[in-house]
Amino acid sequence: MILSMTGFGRSEGVFEGKKITVDLKSLNSKSFDLNIKIPFRYKEKEYDLRKLLNDRVQRGKVDCYVNVESLSEVSETTVNETLVKSYMAELKKIAADGPEFEYLKMAIRMPDAISSKSEDLTEEEWNFLVKLVEEALENFGKFRQTEGKILQDELTRNIDNIESYLSQVEPYEGIRMEGVKERYRKSLSEFDQLDETRFYQEMAYYTEKLDIAEEKVRLAQHLKYYKEVMQQENFNGKKLGFISQEIGREINTLGSKASHAEIQKLVVMMKDDLEKVKEQTLNVL
């Protein structure tokens, strides 16, 4: 089955007066690219979070945000006054003409300018956060499945279109080859002397060269294989990408050999659907 690389999942809960929210979202990427933003109190566990996400998400450009909001009316934060003043002094050296308030606004955004008075991270709170992350991952996975179903329907429709266009090539093949033979006859009739044996040898050579039977067979096989991989294999985006490249090669060869206006039209329509397939395949996990 197909899973989309596009995903979104959220979970939230309350632990000892703190509302903790976990947001996960992803876009397509050739590999696993994780951007994680967590409060300072969880920094010591960042590696464990990254490993958990890496094992479950597999591939994509992923953003993970963990936010903690105090539900208590009593402030649990403090401003590091000495550090803020130091930041302001350094900023003034860079831009001496700025107003004092602008320096302050920039300084309080610097690392450790505002810190929490809360106690160290406990095992219970960490386990609670892991549970929230797993819930967010579950919702994230459901989103990917839903998007994957839509994606699979679109890909199937485009592949079916290419198969339909391929089936429409056959009625033109006989007409096409007769036209090719007639052109060669006219060209050769201009010569005073014509070796009949050589004529048929040349005709056989060019008939074989312009034959598209093999391309049709290979293209049909690639289209069938593409649909099989969609149905049977998980995490199949890269493999589907390789198959779509092979489909493109056969369509291009078919077009270059065609020498018939109606077949060329069908080839153009095949290429149009193939471009949609390639674009959609980039978003398959």
N, C-alpha and C positions, 0 to 999 in steps of 0.2 A: 504494500500500500504506500501511497505518497504522503509525506509530511511536508508542510511548508516551512521554509526557514523564517518566515515572518511569524512572530509570536508575541503574545502579551499575557502576563499573569500577575495577579496581585493577591496579597493576603495581609491581614492585620489582626492584631490582638493587643490586650492590655496585660502588662506585667508589673506588679508593684507600683502602681500609679503612673506608669509610662505607657503611652500608646506607640506601638512599634508597627511600622508599615514596610512591607517589602514589595518592590515593583520590579518586574522583569520584562524586558522588551528586546526584540531582535529583528534584524534585517539580513538580507542575504550577503554571504561572504564566502570566499574560496576556502577559508579555514575557520578555526575558532578564535575569535577576537573579543576578549572580555574587557569591558570598562566597568569597574566596580567603585561605588561611592558609599562609604559607611561611616558612621560616627567614630570619633577617636577611641571611644571605650571598647570598640570591637576590633580595633586594628590588629591586636595580637592573634586574632582568629581569622584574619583575611586569607591566609593560605588555605585553611580548611574550607572556607567558603568557595574559594576559587576551584578547589579540587571537586567539591560537590557539584558545582555548576558545570564544570568541564565534563564530568562523567555523565551528566544527564542531558545537557544541551547538544552535545556532539559538534555542531557546526553553526556558524553564523556570527554576525557582528552583534554582540550582546551587551546590553546595559543593565546593570543591577544597582538599584538604589535602596538603601535601608535608611529609614527616617525614624527618629525617636522624638516624641512630643510629650512633655511633662503635663500631666493632668492635675498636678498639685498647684495650689495658688501661691505656695512659697517658692521663690526662685531658687533653683539648684545650680545656677551658673554664677561665675564671677569674672570680672574683667581684670586681666593681668596688666595693671596700670603701667608698671615699669617697662614691660615689653612693648606696649602700645606707644608710649612716648619715644622709645628707641626707634620704632618703625617710622614715626612721624618725623624724627630728626633726620633719618636717612632719606626720606622722601623729599624733605626740604632741600637737601643737597642736590637732588636731581632736578627739581623744579622749584626754585626759591620764590617765584612770583605767585604761587597758588595760595588761596585762602585757607586759613587754619582748619575750618570745618571740613574741607575737602580732604585734607591730610588725614583727619580723624576717620572719615568714612572709609578711606582706603586702608588705614592701619588696622581697624577692627576686623577686616576681612582676612588679615594675614594669619598664618598658622599659629595656633595656641594663644591668640589674642584674647579669646573667650574660652574658658574652660569650665568643666562641670565639677561641682562639688560632691557629686555622688560617689558612692563607694566603688571598689574594684568590681570587675565583672565576675559574677558567680557562675558556678556550673549550672545552676537552675535556670538562670537567665539565658545562658548560652544554648542550653537544650531547647528552651522556649523559642529562641531565634531560629535554630535549625528546623524546628517543626514548622515555623512560619515560612521559611525558605522552601521547604518541601511542599507545602500547600501551594505556594506561588508557582513552583515548578509543575505541580499537577494541573493547575489552571492554565499554565503556559502550554503544557502538552496538549490539553483539550483544544486550545485555540489553534495550535498547529495542525491538529487532526481536522478540524472544521475547515480551515483554509486549504489544507491539502486535498480534501474532498472536492472543493470548488476547482482547485488547480487541476486535479486529475480529470474532472469532467471536461474542462477546456482543452487539455492536451489530447484526450481521447477524440474529441470532436475534430481537432485539427489533423490528427493522424488519419482518422476516417476520411476526411476530405482528400488527403493526398492519395489514399488508396482508391477512392472514387475516381479521381482524375487519372490515375494510372490505368484503371480499367477502361477508360475512354480512349486510350491511345490505340488499342488493338484495331479498331475498324479502319484507321487511317494507314496502317502499316502496308497493306497490299498496294493501295493507291500510291503511297510514297515511293515504294521500290520500283513500281512501274514507271513513275515519273523520272526516277534516277536513270533507269535503263534507257528510256527514250532520249534523255539528254545526251547520254554517251553515244547512242546510235547516230544522232544528228551530228555530233562532233566528229565521229569517225567517218561518216559518209562524205565528208569534205576531202578525204584523201583519195587519190587516184587508185591506189592499190591497197587492198585490205586483206590481211591474213586472218581468215575466219577463226582459226585455232587460237591465234593471239587475242582476237576480239573476245572470245569466250573466257580465256584466261584472265584478261583484264576485268571483264565483267564480274567474274567470280571473286576476284580480289577485292574490288570495290564494294560488291554486295556484302562480303564478309566484314569489311571494314566499317560499313555503315549499319550493320545489323545491331539492333538494340535489344535482342532477346535476353542476353545475359544481364544487362543493366536492369531490365524489368524484373527478372527473377531475383536479383540481389536486393533491389529496392523493396520488393514485396516481402522478402525475408527480414530485412532491417525493420520495416514497419511492424511486422508481426512480433519481432523480438522486443521492440520498444514497448508494446502493450503488455507483453508477458512480464517484463522487468517491473513495470509500473504495478502490476498486480501481485507479484510474488516476492519481491525483495524490499527490505527496509533500508533506509538511508541510501537511496539509489540515485541521488541527484547527479553525482559525477559520472556514473555509468550511463545514465540517460543522455548526458551531455556528449559522451563519446559516440553513442549510437546515432544521435542527431547529426553529428559530423559526417558519419558514414552515409546517412540518408542524403545529406547535401551533396556528397561526391557523386553518388549515383544519379541524382537529379541533374547535376551539371553536365555529366557525361551524356545523359539522355538528350539534353538540350543541344549539346554541340554536335551530336550525330543526327539529330532529327531531320533536318532539311525538309521540313513540311510546316506550313503556316499554322495549321490547326493543332499539331503536336506542340509547336512552340508556345501557343497560347496556354495549353494545358500545363506545360513546364513552368510558365510564369506563375500560374495559379498555385502550383505545387510549391514554388519558392516562397510565395506570399504566406502560405500556411506554415511552411518550415521556419520562416523567420519568427512567427508567433510561437512555435514550439521551442525554438532556441531561447527566446526571451523568457518564456515561462519556466523552462527547465532550470534556468539560473536560480530560481527561487525554490527549487526542490531540495530538501535536506539530503 
